Each structure stands twice: as structure tokens, then as C-alpha cells.
């Protein structure tokens, strides 16, 4: 008996079966793959946006502290000898209070940078979008404010603000750090915490406000996941003059936040993945029913030479075809929607708002209240300009395999009943 007969019989059972239409199973797998790809892509967009903003603007991939300030350039030269390093930026930071045109003071984290920082650090440059002005701290009295902070202070470009160093206030000195600055740029990072409470000034002006702030060196590497190997290599080859320098990784000072994001993503993956379990159980029951309904045909196939493994393979092949078809359809539509997520949500909003408009017309004539417009992610609630989406190939492949294997496994276990069917008993109608 030729082995090719299994594919022929499987296709006949699948598409011309007796009451076992695979359409619902295919749609179930397709919807599961589609939903998981879209949801995980949007979640990646949010999470990676936050993570990259933190690493590119705030924490860097590695930090070096406790080194001689006069040896900063020498330390930079050493850091650039390590493979994979793309930027090394000296900076200082301190807490302060800011006062603008509006009454009251706002807490702010002030970071002192060199005027050529964006030329050295292209990653930071790509994550700062200037709504007004540009990155200009060449003048010691220049300051750059986050967009939300500028709004709270009631200031705009070329306005003057006053900074009060927290350290200066607590020191109880008469001339504790108080300085005025002119706003030369208003930036937006997309991360509310930075836009609401961050400011940049020239690093040479920091001692006027806070003489106790330490000089740090922020290091960027090409692949942030190589931070441990880069850190070990830096410690191993560190010149003796920097023997007291301490290097820390982004994993150390962002452990709690990144751990929470990872846990959130894992649980979302599990919850949406329950769709596959439900569809798998549906396929399992359908295949078990098919085996019972085709006992006579199975007995006949065994009687004319089909082995137990070949007959079982017919039903496993049915499940594999269902899984492959459903996962393939879900993959194509999932990637398409995730790549055009803004258009997708805009279409949903237009449809819902069209229905709301019809309801409002009816409600107006009936003298009832009117409903407002619907938005999926309202800018009034969410700190967003557009919905982010990031497709990670590895995760897409895993989702596809998950959808396919759920159907394959269901068919595998359901077809195990075939091993208990004895051809002679079936053909004698026992």
C-alpha cells in the first residue's frame, strides 16, 4: 500500500467529512494567532518605548562613578577601546525646585551635560523631539525643559525661570544655590516622567547650584543585553588609576521596573494563549468523534494493508492541516494589522462613532441625552500621540508554532483511540 494514500484520505475526511467541518477550528486558531500577535506587538510598542526612553535618556546601559574628575577624557578613551561601545557621556545631576511665571515651585531633576552630547550620543538625540527651540546649552545660562514641566511652570521659549538647588536650601547657607536660566528648548521624550520633571543645563554650570554632585560617565553599547560581558571586560582591563571606579549595569538600577514589565507581558501572553487551549479542546473532541464515526472505515483500511501508524497519521494530518491553515491565516492578518495599527484603530473608531452618530440623531428626536465621541486611546487619558507597535520576529514565530502545535497535539491525543480498534471485530460488527 503506497504511503501517499494517507494524504488523499486525510483530505477527503477533512473537506468532505460527515459533520466535521474544520472551518470553526481554523477560525479559532486564526483568531488566537491574530489576537496574540496584535496584542503582544502593541504591548511591545509601549514597553520597548518606555525601556528605550529610560536607557537612552536617563540611565544609560552602564554607568561609571567614583573616578577622578580630571581624568574624565582618559577614562573615555579607555571605554572606547572596549568592543561594542558606541557612546560615553559625562554628566552630573541633582534635585532642584523650579519657578516660572506661575506662582509656586515645581520639583525637577536637573542633569548637566556637555553641549556636544547629542553629537556623541545619537541614541539620546533620536529620543528627544523638540517642540520649541533645539538642544542648545552652549550658553551657561541656557536650560532645556520637558514639555509638561514647561506647561506647569507656564513658560515658553526665551522665558526666564529660577532654579533653587535642594542641596543649597538644606545647607542653610545665605547664598545657597539659586540661579536664573533662559529657556532655549522644550523637548518631548514620549515618557511622561521625563517630560514632567526633567531639565538639562550646561555641565559647567552645575557647581553654581550644587557643588556636591558627582561626575558620572554614562556608557551606551550596541546591544544592551551584552552589558554583563562589557562590564566584566571593563573591570578586568581597567587602568590602575581608576581602581576605585565602580561600574553598574542598567539591570541593577532598573530591576524592579523592568521585572514588572516582564511579568505583565508574561501574564498577558498566558491569558490570550488560553484561546489556543479552548480551540485545541474543540479539535480534540472533533477528532475523537471522527474516530468513533469512522470505526468501520478504519477497520477496512487496516484490513487492506494500512498499518496502525498510517491510519493514525490520517487523523493527525487532519489536525496538522487545520493548525497550519489557521495559524497561517492568523499570522498574515496579525502582521498586517500590527504593521498598520494606527489605521486599524482609526477604522474601529470611525465605525463606532458612525453608530454613535446614528444613536445621537435618534436620541435627539426623542429628547434624550447625547453621547460623546469614542476613542480607543484618548490623548486626554493616555500620554500618547499615536499607538505604538513593535513586531519581534522571534515572538511571532513562537505564536505561530503555538497555534499550530495546539491543533497538532489535540489531533495526536485524539487519534490514540485508533490503537484500540481491532479490524476483525469492527468488520464483524462486534
Buried (B, 14 or more C-beta within 10 A) or exposed (E): EEEEBBEEBBBEBBEEBEEBEBEEBBBBBBBBBBBBBBBBBBBBBBBBBBBBBBBBBBBBBBBBEEBEEEBBEBBBEBBEEBEBBBBBBBBBBBBBBBBBEEEEBBEBBBBBBBBEBBEBBEBBEEBBEBBBBEBBBEBBBBBBBBBBBBBBBEBBBEBBBBBBBBBBBEBEEEEBBBBEBBBBBBBBBBBBBBBBBBBBBBBEBBEBBBEEBEBBBBBBBEEBEBBEBBBEBBEEEBEEEBEEBEBBBBBEBBEEEBEEBEEEBEEBBEEBBEBBEEBBEBBBEBBBBBBEBBBEBBBBBBEEEBEEEBBBBBBBBBBBBBBBBBBBBBBBBBBEBBEEBEEBBBEEBEEBBEEBEEEBEEBEEEEEEEEEEBBEBEEEEEBBEEBBBBBEEEBBEBBBBBBBBBBBBBBBBBBEBBEEBEBEEBBEEE
